[in-house]
Amino acid sequence: MSNETAVQTPERGPDAGAGSGQSDLARNAPLHGVPAPAAHPSSSAPAPVSAPAPASASAPREHRHDIDLMRLVCSVAVILGHIGGVFIAAVERQEANGPGAYWTGHIVEALNPFAVPMYFAIAGWAVLVGAPPRDSRRMWQRIVRNSVPLFVWTALYLLWGRAWGTNDGPVSRLALEAVFGSVRPAYHLWFMYAYIPLIAALAFVVLVRAGKRPWGLGAVLLVLASAPSLMGDLERWTGWDLPRFGWGFGVYQVAYALGGAMLFALPAGALGRLAGRRWVWAVPMALTAAGVLWYHTRVHYVIPNAHLLVAVMTGCVLLMVTRVRVPERWVPLLSKLAGASLGAYMVHVMVISAIVEPLVSADVPGAVAGPLFVALLAATVAVSFGASLLWGRLGLRRYLG
């Protein structure tokens, strides 16, 4: 998941433990899944009723440990891709400048394009199926709880860039642009500027279908839809240098959200014999990874999230993981790590700039590049998740993710 940086492009940048029936994705951010009481009913869509409505507050929802696992896999995949991007940037995207770093970076980058689309898929399932909002108030709570970590981390990355001398402009200007959707210097936060409007739009549909009148959400969506053209007109009329408006989502993000809602909601027996032969999906996934490697090295780096290869890879990973049974002895650790995944996502770019970038150079030999990547990945994952777990214990999860 990469963005506006020398490492990667905007297309790749991309969503706590068990609690109430309300989604953790809703309570915190896109890397969070949906907790629920311990009961385990079927995950298929609710039975038809006389009038469509969100799930009852008292209706038990199963806790989807498979989605916790998916969140964890995606979080590590994002970190993997960003470290791979450092190797590629070290040789300025040219094989001749260092074949070892070049191919190590591209091989690992070919494995992670599913991560950001999968976050949109999880978001779609959470809002439409897993924990649909019951009223506008609860949806606004979700939006606020997603927005607070976004702006806190934007401020932290601005201060980090100033301390390291990497900001590409005055902090005051960068802060203003961030309010309107800039991703400088925190390139990976682009995902949040798409995620928050997307869940708002999905929730608007859910509430209207349930007979509600979410006027506030509708007004916000109207502003988001019209703001780019209005700001463009204002800039032409006044001659002011206005920030680019980056809040919004695209068709491909909606498609992943709807596809995720459908596939994650499949009941346990829907896949039949394939449910016990998940390795079958690894074959097309490997083929799509090879296709992504070819695309990156021969066509364009970085492949768009909307590309067919990425869509097929995302579907394969989803079908490999959805409804997988997590052994009970792993559940506590999995829940803890999944709860820390948003925080790890937020902080890992700082960790990469501190411990990865100084150790990666164009002249790293091919025999060393692979082991070096593995060591740096392990260190980055350990530090990022360790930091997130720490501030979780300090009660800072609502501010830092």
C-alpha positions as a Markdown table, in Angstrom:
| # | Residue | x | y | z |
|---|---|---|---|---|
| 1 | Met | 0.0 | 0.0 | 0.0 |
| 2 | Ser | 2.0 | 2.9 | -1.3 |
| 3 | Asn | 1.6 | 6.5 | -2.0 |
| 4 | Glu | 3.2 | 9.8 | -3.0 |
| 5 | Thr | 6.8 | 9.1 | -2.2 |
| 6 | Ala | 10.0 | 8.1 | -4.0 |
| 7 | Val | 9.3 | 4.6 | -2.8 |
| 8 | Gln | 5.9 | 4.0 | -4.3 |
| 9 | Thr | 2.9 | 5.7 | -5.9 |
| 10 | Pro | -0.5 | 6.8 | -4.6 |
| 11 | Glu | -2.3 | 3.6 | -5.7 |
| 12 | Arg | -0.7 | 1.4 | -3.2 |
| 13 | Gly | -0.2 | 3.4 | -0.1 |
| 14 | Pro | -4.4 | 0.9 | 2.0 |
| 15 | Asp | -8.6 | -0.6 | 7.3 |
| 16 | Ala | -9.2 | -4.3 | 19.3 |
| 17 | Gly | -10.2 | -7.2 | 20.8 |
| 18 | Ala | -13.6 | -8.6 | 21.4 |
| 19 | Gly | -16.2 | -6.4 | 23.0 |
| 20 | Ser | -19.7 | -5.3 | 22.2 |
| 21 | Gly | -21.6 | -6.1 | 19.1 |
| 22 | Gln | -20.4 | -2.9 | 17.5 |
| 23 | Ser | -17.6 | -3.3 | 15.0 |
| 24 | Asp | -14.1 | -2.6 | 16.0 |
| 25 | Leu | -13.6 | -1.4 | 12.5 |
| 26 | Ala | -16.4 | 1.0 | 13.2 |
| 27 | Arg | -15.0 | 1.9 | 16.6 |
| 28 | Asn | -11.4 | 2.5 | 15.5 |
| 29 | Ala | -10.1 | 2.1 | 11.9 |
| 30 | Pro | -10.0 | 0.1 | 8.8 |
| 31 | Leu | -7.5 | -2.4 | 10.1 |
| 32 | His | -9.9 | -3.4 | 12.8 |
| 33 | Gly | -12.4 | -6.3 | 12.4 |
| 34 | Val | -15.8 | -6.8 | 13.9 |
| 35 | Pro | -16.0 | -8.1 | 17.5 |
| 36 | Ala | -19.1 | -9.6 | 18.9 |
| 37 | Pro | -20.4 | -11.7 | 21.7 |
| 38 | Ala | -19.3 | -15.3 | 22.0 |
| 39 | Ala | -22.3 | -16.9 | 20.4 |
| 40 | His | -21.7 | -18.5 | 17.0 |
| 41 | Pro | -24.8 | -18.4 | 14.8 |
| 42 | Ser | -24.7 | -18.7 | 11.0 |
| 43 | Ser | -23.0 | -15.7 | 9.3 |
| 44 | Ser | -25.4 | -15.7 | 6.4 |
| 45 | Ala | -27.6 | -12.7 | 5.9 |
| 46 | Pro | -30.5 | -12.2 | 8.4 |
| 47 | Ala | -33.8 | -13.7 | 7.6 |
| 48 | Pro | -36.2 | -11.4 | 5.7 |
| 49 | Val | -38.5 | -9.3 | 7.8 |
| 50 | Ser | -41.4 | -7.1 | 7.0 |
| 51 | Ala | -39.2 | -4.0 | 6.8 |
| 52 | Pro | -35.5 | -3.9 | 6.3 |
| 53 | Ala | -33.6 | -2.8 | 9.3 |
| 54 | Pro | -30.1 | -3.1 | 10.8 |
| 55 | Ala | -29.4 | -6.0 | 13.0 |
| 56 | Ser | -31.0 | -5.8 | 16.4 |
| 57 | Ala | -28.9 | -4.6 | 19.2 |
| 58 | Ser | -29.6 | -7.7 | 21.2 |
| 59 | Ala | -29.0 | -10.2 | 18.4 |
| 60 | Pro | -25.8 | -12.1 | 19.0 |
| 61 | Arg | -23.1 | -12.0 | 16.3 |
| 62 | Glu | -20.3 | -14.4 | 15.9 |
| 63 | His | -16.8 | -13.2 | 16.4 |
| 64 | Arg | -15.0 | -13.8 | 13.1 |
| 65 | His | -11.5 | -14.9 | 14.1 |
| 66 | Asp | -10.8 | -15.6 | 10.4 |
| 67 | Ile | -11.2 | -11.8 | 9.8 |
| 68 | Asp | -8.9 | -11.1 | 12.7 |
| 69 | Leu | -6.4 | -13.3 | 10.9 |
| 70 | Met | -7.0 | -11.6 | 7.6 |
| 71 | Arg | -6.4 | -8.2 | 9.2 |
| 72 | Leu | -3.1 | -9.4 | 10.6 |
| 73 | Val | -2.0 | -10.9 | 7.3 |
| 74 | Cys | -2.8 | -7.7 | 5.5 |
| 75 | Ser | -1.0 | -5.6 | 8.1 |
| 76 | Val | 2.2 | -7.6 | 7.7 |
| 77 | Ala | 1.7 | -7.6 | 3.9 |
| 78 | Val | 1.6 | -3.8 | 3.9 |
| 79 | Ile | 4.8 | -3.6 | 5.9 |
| 80 | Leu | 6.4 | -6.1 | 3.5 |
| 81 | Gly | 5.5 | -4.1 | 0.5 |
| 82 | His | 6.8 | -0.8 | 1.9 |
| 83 | Ile | 10.1 | -2.4 | 2.8 |
| 84 | Gly | 10.3 | -3.9 | -0.7 |
| 85 | Gly | 9.7 | -0.3 | -2.0 |
| 86 | Val | 12.8 | 0.9 | -0.1 |
| 87 | Phe | 14.9 | -1.7 | -1.9 |
| 88 | Ile | 13.5 | -0.5 | -5.2 |
| 89 | Ala | 14.0 | 3.1 | -4.4 |
| 90 | Ala | 17.6 | 2.5 | -3.4 |
| 91 | Val | 18.4 | 1.6 | -7.0 |
| 92 | Glu | 16.2 | 4.3 | -8.4 |
| 93 | Arg | 14.0 | 1.7 | -10.0 |
| 94 | Gln | 16.8 | 0.7 | -12.3 |
| 95 | Glu | 18.1 | -2.9 | -12.4 |
| 96 | Ala | 21.5 | -1.7 | -13.6 |
| 97 | Asn | 22.0 | 0.2 | -10.4 |
| 98 | Gly | 21.9 | -2.9 | -8.2 |
| 99 | Pro | 20.3 | -6.2 | -9.4 |
| 100 | Gly | 20.3 | -7.7 | -5.8 |
| 101 | Ala | 18.2 | -4.9 | -4.3 |
| 102 | Tyr | 16.1 | -4.4 | -7.5 |
| 103 | Trp | 14.9 | -8.0 | -7.7 |
| 104 | Thr | 14.5 | -8.5 | -4.0 |
| 105 | Gly | 12.3 | -5.5 | -3.8 |
| 106 | His | 10.2 | -6.4 | -6.8 |
| 107 | Ile | 9.7 | -10.1 | -5.8 |
| 108 | Val | 8.4 | -9.2 | -2.3 |
| 109 | Glu | 6.3 | -6.3 | -3.8 |
| 110 | Ala | 4.6 | -8.8 | -6.1 |
| 111 | Leu | 3.2 | -10.7 | -3.1 |
| 112 | Asn | 1.3 | -7.8 | -1.4 |
| 113 | Pro | -1.0 | -6.0 | -3.8 |
| 114 | Phe | -4.0 | -7.7 | -2.2 |
| 115 | Ala | -3.6 | -6.0 | 1.1 |
| 116 | Val | -5.2 | -2.6 | 0.5 |
| 117 | Pro | -8.1 | -4.0 | -1.5 |
| 118 | Met | -8.7 | -6.5 | 1.2 |
| 119 | Tyr | -9.1 | -3.7 | 3.8 |
| 120 | Phe | -11.9 | -2.3 | 1.6 |
| 121 | Ala | -13.4 | -5.7 | 1.4 |
| 122 | Ile | -13.4 | -6.0 | 5.2 |
| 123 | Ala | -14.9 | -2.6 | 5.5 |
| 124 | Gly | -17.7 | -3.5 | 3.2 |
| 125 | Trp | -18.5 | -6.6 | 5.1 |
| 126 | Ala | -18.4 | -4.8 | 8.4 |
| 127 | Val | -20.7 | -2.0 | 7.5 |
| 128 | Leu | -23.1 | -4.0 | 5.3 |
| 129 | Val | -23.2 | -7.4 | 7.1 |
| 130 | Gly | -21.1 | -7.7 | 10.2 |
| 131 | Ala | -22.1 | -4.7 | 12.2 |
| 132 | Pro | -24.4 | -2.4 | 10.2 |
| 133 | Pro | -25.1 | 0.9 | 12.0 |
| 134 | Arg | -28.4 | 1.2 | 13.8 |
| 135 | Asp | -28.7 | 4.9 | 13.6 |
| 136 | Ser | -26.8 | 8.1 | 12.5 |
| 137 | Arg | -25.4 | 8.7 | 15.9 |
| 138 | Arg | -23.5 | 5.4 | 16.0 |
| 139 | Met | -22.2 | 6.1 | 12.5 |
| 140 | Trp | -20.9 | 9.5 | 13.5 |
| 141 | Gln | -19.1 | 7.8 | 16.4 |
| 142 | Arg | -17.5 | 5.5 | 13.9 |
| 143 | Ile | -16.4 | 8.4 | 11.8 |
| 144 | Val | -14.9 | 10.3 | 14.7 |
| 145 | Arg | -13.1 | 7.3 | 16.0 |
| 146 | Asn | -11.5 | 6.8 | 12.6 |
| 147 | Ser | -10.7 | 10.4 | 12.1 |
| 148 | Val | -9.0 | 11.1 | 15.4 |
| 149 | Pro | -6.0 | 8.7 | 14.8 |
| 150 | Leu | -5.7 | 10.0 | 11.2 |
| 151 | Phe | -5.2 | 13.6 | 12.3 |
| 152 | Val | -3.1 | 12.6 | 15.4 |
| 153 | Trp | -0.7 | 10.6 | 13.2 |
| 154 | Thr | -0.7 | 13.4 | 10.5 |
| 155 | Ala | 0.6 | 15.7 | 13.2 |
| 156 | Leu | 3.2 | 13.2 | 14.4 |
| 157 | Tyr | 4.5 | 12.6 | 10.9 |
| 158 | Leu | 4.8 | 16.3 | 10.3 |
| 159 | Leu | 6.9 | 16.7 | 13.5 |
| 160 | Trp | 8.9 | 13.6 | 12.5 |
| 161 | Gly | 9.6 | 15.0 | 9.1 |
| 162 | Arg | 10.7 | 18.3 | 10.6 |
| 163 | Ala | 13.0 | 16.6 | 13.0 |
| 164 | Trp | 14.5 | 14.4 | 10.3 |
| 165 | Gly | 14.6 | 17.2 | 7.7 |
| 166 | Thr | 12.4 | 15.3 | 5.2 |
| 167 | Asn | 9.4 | 17.6 | 5.0 |
| 168 | Asp | 9.0 | 19.0 | 1.5 |
| 169 | Gly | 7.5 | 22.3 | 2.7 |
| 170 | Pro | 6.7 | 24.4 | 5.7 |
| 171 | Val | 4.8 | 22.5 | 8.5 |
| 172 | Ser | 2.0 | 25.1 | 8.5 |
| 173 | Arg | 1.3 | 24.6 | 4.8 |
| 174 | Leu | 1.6 | 20.8 | 5.0 |
| 175 | Ala | -0.8 | 20.8 | 8.0 |
| 176 | Leu | -3.4 | 22.8 | 6.1 |
| 177 | Glu | -3.1 | 20.6 | 3.0 |
| 178 | Ala | -3.5 | 17.5 | 5.2 |
| 179 | Val | -6.9 | 18.8 | 6.4 |
| 180 | Phe | -8.0 | 18.7 | 2.7 |
| 181 | Gly | -6.7 | 15.3 | 2.0 |
| 182 | Ser | -2.9 | 15.6 | 1.4 |
| 183 | Val | -0.8 | 12.6 | 2.2 |
| 184 | Arg | 2.5 | 14.4 | 2.8 |
| 185 | Pro | 4.6 | 13.4 | 4.6 |
| 186 | Ala | 2.6 | 10.4 | 5.8 |
| 187 | Tyr | 2.0 | 8.8 | 2.3 |
| 188 | His | 0.4 | 5.6 | 3.7 |
| 189 | Leu | -2.5 | 7.6 | 5.3 |
| 190 | Trp | -4.0 | 8.1 | 1.8 |
| 191 | Phe | -6.1 | 5.0 | 2.6 |
| 192 | Met | -8.0 | 6.8 | 5.4 |
| 193 | Tyr | -9.1 | 9.6 | 3.1 |
| 194 | Ala | -10.9 | 7.1 | 1.0 |
| 195 | Tyr | -11.9 | 4.7 | 3.7 |
| 196 | Ile | -13.9 | 7.2 | 5.9 |
| 197 | Pro | -16.0 | 8.6 | 3.0 |
| 198 | Leu | -16.6 | 5.0 | 1.8 |
| 199 | Ile | -18.0 | 3.7 | 5.1 |
| 200 | Ala | -20.1 | 6.9 | 5.4 |
| 201 | Ala | -21.6 | 6.2 | 2.0 |
| 202 | Leu | -22.3 | 2.6 | 2.7 |
| 203 | Ala | -23.8 | 3.4 | 6.1 |
| 204 | Phe | -26.0 | 6.0 | 4.4 |
| 205 | Val | -27.4 | 3.3 | 2.1 |
| 206 | Val | -28.0 | 1.0 | 5.1 |
| 207 | Leu | -29.8 | 3.6 | 7.1 |
| 208 | Val | -32.0 | 4.8 | 4.2 |
| 209 | Arg | -33.0 | 1.2 | 3.5 |
| 210 | Ala | -33.8 | 0.7 | 7.1 |
| 211 | Gly | -36.3 | 3.6 | 7.0 |
| 212 | Lys | -34.0 | 6.2 | 8.6 |
| 213 | Arg | -33.3 | 9.7 | 7.5 |
| 214 | Pro | -29.6 | 10.3 | 7.9 |
| 215 | Trp | -29.6 | 14.0 | 6.8 |
| 216 | Gly | -26.2 | 14.7 | 8.3 |
| 217 | Leu | -24.5 | 11.9 | 6.5 |
| 218 | Gly | -26.2 | 12.9 | 3.2 |
| 219 | Ala | -25.0 | 16.5 | 3.6 |
| 220 | Val | -21.4 | 15.4 | 4.3 |
| 221 | Leu | -21.4 | 13.2 | 1.2 |
| 222 | Leu | -22.8 | 16.0 | -0.9 |
| 223 | Val | -20.0 | 18.3 | 0.3 |
| 224 | Leu | -17.4 | 15.6 | -0.4 |
| 225 | Ala | -18.8 | 15.1 | -3.9 |
| 226 | Ser | -18.9 | 18.8 | -4.8 |
| 227 | Ala | -15.8 | 20.1 | -3.0 |
| 228 | Pro | -13.2 | 19.4 | -5.7 |
| 229 | Ser | -15.1 | 21.4 | -8.4 |
| 230 | Leu | -16.0 | 24.1 | -5.9 |
| 231 | Met | -12.4 | 24.5 | -4.7 |
| 232 | Gly | -11.2 | 24.6 | -8.4 |
| 233 | Asp | -13.7 | 27.4 | -9.2 |
| 234 | Leu | -12.7 | 29.3 | -6.1 |
| 235 | Glu | -9.1 | 29.0 | -7.0 |
| 236 | Arg | -9.7 | 30.4 | -10.5 |
| 237 | Trp | -11.9 | 33.2 | -9.3 |
| 238 | Thr | -9.6 | 34.4 | -6.5 |
| 239 | Gly | -6.2 | 33.4 | -7.7 |
| 240 | Trp | -5.5 | 31.7 | -4.4 |
| 241 | Asp | -3.2 | 28.7 | -4.2 |
| 242 | Leu | -5.7 | 26.2 | -2.6 |
| 243 | Pro | -4.8 | 22.7 | -1.4 |
| 244 | Arg | -5.9 | 19.7 | -3.4 |
| 245 | Phe | -9.0 | 18.1 | -2.1 |
| 246 | Gly | -8.3 | 14.4 | -1.6 |
| 247 | Trp | -11.3 | 13.1 | 0.4 |
| 248 | Gly | -13.2 | 10.6 | -1.6 |
| 249 | Phe | -13.4 | 7.1 | -3.1 |
| 250 | Gly | -13.4 | 5.5 | -6.5 |
| 251 | Val | -15.5 | 2.8 | -8.2 |
| 252 | Tyr | -12.9 | 0.1 | -7.6 |
| 253 | Gln | -13.0 | 0.7 | -3.8 |
| 254 | Val | -16.8 | 0.3 | -3.8 |
| 255 | Ala | -16.4 | -2.9 | -5.9 |
| 256 | Tyr | -14.0 | -4.4 | -3.4 |
| 257 | Ala | -16.2 | -3.4 | -0.5 |
| 258 | Leu | -19.3 | -5.0 | -2.1 |
| 259 | Gly | -17.4 | -8.1 | -3.1 |
| 260 | Gly | -16.0 | -8.4 | 0.3 |
| 261 | Ala | -19.4 | -8.1 | 1.9 |
| 262 | Met | -20.7 | -10.9 | -0.3 |
| 263 | Leu | -17.8 | -13.3 | 0.0 |
| 264 | Phe | -17.0 | -12.8 | 3.7 |
| 265 | Ala | -20.7 | -13.3 | 4.4 |
| 266 | Leu | -20.8 | -16.8 | 2.8 |
| 267 | Pro | -21.8 | -19.4 | 5.3 |
| 268 | Ala | -19.2 | -22.0 | 6.4 |
| 269 | Gly | -20.5 | -24.7 | 4.0 |
| 270 | Ala | -21.0 | -22.5 | 0.9 |
| 271 | Leu | -17.6 | -23.4 | -0.6 |
| 272 | Gly | -18.3 | -27.2 | -0.3 |
| 273 | Arg | -15.2 | -29.4 | -0.8 |
| 274 | Leu | -13.0 | -26.4 | -1.5 |
| 275 | Ala | -13.4 | -25.3 | 2.1 |
| 276 | Gly | -11.1 | -28.2 | 3.0 |
| 277 | Arg | -8.8 | -27.6 | 0.1 |
| 278 | Arg | -7.8 | -24.0 | 0.5 |
| 279 | Trp | -4.4 | -24.6 | -1.1 |
| 280 | Val | -6.2 | -24.8 | -4.4 |
| 281 | Trp | -6.5 | -21.0 | -4.4 |
| 282 | Ala | -2.8 | -20.7 | -3.9 |
| 283 | Val | -2.2 | -21.7 | -7.5 |
| 284 | Pro | -4.0 | -18.7 | -9.1 |
| 285 | Met | -2.6 | -16.5 | -6.4 |
| 286 | Ala | 1.0 | -17.6 | -7.4 |
| 287 | Leu | 0.2 | -17.0 | -11.0 |
| 288 | Thr | -1.2 | -13.5 | -10.3 |
| 289 | Ala | 1.9 | -12.7 | -8.3 |
| 290 | Ala | 4.1 | -13.7 | -11.2 |
| 291 | Gly | 1.9 | -11.5 | -13.4 |
| 292 | Val | 2.4 | -8.5 | -11.0 |
| 293 | Leu | 6.1 | -9.1 | -11.0 |
| 294 | Trp | 6.1 | -8.9 | -14.8 |
| 295 | Tyr | 3.9 | -5.8 | -14.8 |
| 296 | His | 6.1 | -4.0 | -12.3 |
| 297 | Thr | 9.3 | -4.8 | -14.2 |
| 298 | Arg | 8.1 | -4.5 | -17.8 |
| 299 | Val | 5.0 | -2.3 | -17.8 |
| 300 | His | 4.6 | 0.1 | -14.9 |
| 301 | Tyr | 5.5 | 0.3 | -11.2 |
| 302 | Val | 3.2 | 0.3 | -9.2 |
| 303 | Ile | 0.3 | -1.7 | -10.5 |
| 304 | Pro | -3.1 | 0.0 | -9.8 |
| 305 | Asn | -5.3 | -1.5 | -7.1 |
| 306 | Ala | -8.1 | -1.6 | -9.8 |
| 307 | His | -6.1 | -3.9 | -12.0 |
| 308 | Leu | -7.6 | -7.3 | -12.8 |
| 309 | Leu | -4.5 | -9.1 | -11.6 |
| 310 | Val | -4.9 | -7.4 | -8.2 |
| 311 | Ala | -8.6 | -8.3 | -8.1 |
| 312 | Val | -8.0 | -12.0 | -8.8 |
| 313 | Met | -5.2 | -12.1 | -6.2 |
| 314 | Thr | -7.4 | -10.5 | -3.6 |
| 315 | Gly | -10.2 | -12.9 | -4.3 |
| 316 | Cys | -7.8 | -15.9 | -3.9 |
| 317 | Val | -6.5 | -14.7 | -0.6 |
| 318 | Leu | -10.0 | -14.0 | 0.7 |
| 319 | Leu | -11.2 | -17.5 | -0.3 |
| 320 | Met | -8.1 | -19.1 | 1.3 |
| 321 | Val | -8.7 | -17.4 | 4.7 |
| 322 | Thr | -12.4 | -16.8 | 5.0 |
| 323 | Arg | -14.1 | -19.2 | 7.4 |
| 324 | Val | -10.8 | -20.9 | 8.3 |
| 325 | Arg | -10.9 | -22.3 | 11.7 |
| 326 | Val | -8.5 | -20.7 | 14.1 |
| 327 | Pro | -7.4 | -23.1 | 16.9 |
| 328 | Glu | -8.6 | -22.0 | 20.3 |
| 329 | Arg | -5.1 | -21.8 | 21.8 |
| 330 | Trp | -4.2 | -19.2 | 19.2 |
| 331 | Val | -7.2 | -17.0 | 19.7 |
| 332 | Pro | -6.0 | -14.8 | 22.6 |
| 333 | Leu | -2.7 | -14.0 | 20.8 |
| 334 | Leu | -4.5 | -13.4 | 17.4 |
| 335 | Ser | -7.0 | -11.1 | 19.0 |
| 336 | Lys | -4.3 | -9.1 | 20.7 |
| 337 | Leu | -2.2 | -8.7 | 17.5 |
| 338 | Ala | -5.3 | -8.0 | 15.4 |
| 339 | Gly | -6.3 | -5.3 | 17.8 |
| 340 | Ala | -2.8 | -3.7 | 17.5 |
| 341 | Ser | -2.8 | -3.9 | 13.7 |
| 342 | Leu | -4.1 | -0.4 | 13.1 |
| 343 | Gly | -1.5 | 1.1 | 15.3 |
| 344 | Ala | 1.2 | -0.9 | 13.7 |
| 345 | Tyr | 0.0 | 0.3 | 10.3 |
| 346 | Met | 0.1 | 3.9 | 11.5 |
| 347 | Val | 3.6 | 3.8 | 13.0 |
| 348 | His | 5.5 | 1.4 | 10.6 |
| 349 | Val | 6.5 | 4.1 | 8.1 |
| 350 | Met | 8.4 | 5.9 | 10.9 |
| 351 | Val | 10.1 | 2.6 | 11.8 |
| 352 | Ile | 11.0 | 2.0 | 8.2 |
| 353 | Ser | 12.6 | 5.4 | 7.9 |
| 354 | Ala | 14.5 | 4.9 | 11.1 |
| 355 | Ile | 15.9 | 1.4 | 10.8 |
| 356 | Val | 15.3 | 0.2 | 7.2 |
| 357 | Glu | 16.3 | 3.0 | 4.9 |
| 358 | Pro | 19.7 | 3.5 | 6.5 |
| 359 | Leu | 20.6 | -0.1 | 6.0 |
| 360 | Val | 19.5 | -0.6 | 2.4 |
| 361 | Ser | 21.8 | 0.5 | -0.4 |
| 362 | Ala | 22.1 | -0.1 | -4.1 |
| 363 | Asp | 25.3 | -2.1 | -3.8 |
| 364 | Val | 23.9 | -4.8 | -1.5 |
| 365 | Pro | 24.9 | -8.2 | -3.0 |
| 366 | Gly | 22.2 | -10.5 | -4.3 |
| 367 | Ala | 23.2 | -13.2 | -1.7 |
| 368 | Val | 22.8 | -10.7 | 1.1 |
| 369 | Ala | 19.7 | -8.8 | -0.1 |
| 370 | Gly | 17.2 | -11.7 | 0.7 |
| 371 | Pro | 18.4 | -12.4 | 4.2 |
| 372 | Leu | 18.7 | -8.6 | 4.9 |
| 373 | Phe | 15.1 | -8.1 | 3.8 |
| 374 | Val | 13.8 | -10.9 | 6.1 |
| 375 | Ala | 15.7 | -9.5 | 9.1 |
| 376 | Leu | 14.4 | -6.0 | 8.4 |
| 377 | Leu | 10.9 | -7.2 | 8.0 |
| 378 | Ala | 11.0 | -9.1 | 11.3 |
| 379 | Ala | 12.5 | -6.1 | 13.0 |
| 380 | Thr | 9.9 | -3.7 | 11.6 |
| 381 | Val | 7.0 | -5.9 | 12.4 |
| 382 | Ala | 8.3 | -6.5 | 16.0 |
| 383 | Val | 8.9 | -2.8 | 16.7 |
| 384 | Ser | 5.6 | -1.6 | 15.0 |
| 385 | Phe | 3.4 | -4.1 | 16.8 |
| 386 | Gly | 5.3 | -3.8 | 20.0 |
| 387 | Ala | 4.8 | 0.0 | 20.0 |
| 388 | Ser | 1.1 | -0.4 | 19.3 |
| 389 | Leu | 0.6 | -3.0 | 22.0 |
| 390 | Leu | 2.4 | -0.6 | 24.4 |
| 391 | Trp | 0.2 | 2.4 | 23.8 |
| 392 | Gly | -2.8 | 0.1 | 23.9 |
| 393 | Arg | -1.9 | -0.9 | 27.5 |
| 394 | Leu | -1.5 | 2.9 | 28.2 |
| 395 | Gly | -5.1 | 3.5 | 27.1 |
| 396 | Leu | -4.1 | 5.5 | 24.0 |
| 397 | Arg | -5.8 | 3.3 | 21.4 |
| 398 | Arg | -8.5 | 5.8 | 20.6 |
| 399 | Tyr | -5.9 | 8.5 | 19.7 |
| 400 | Leu | -3.1 | 6.4 | 18.1 |
| 401 | Gly | -5.1 | 3.5 | 16.7 |
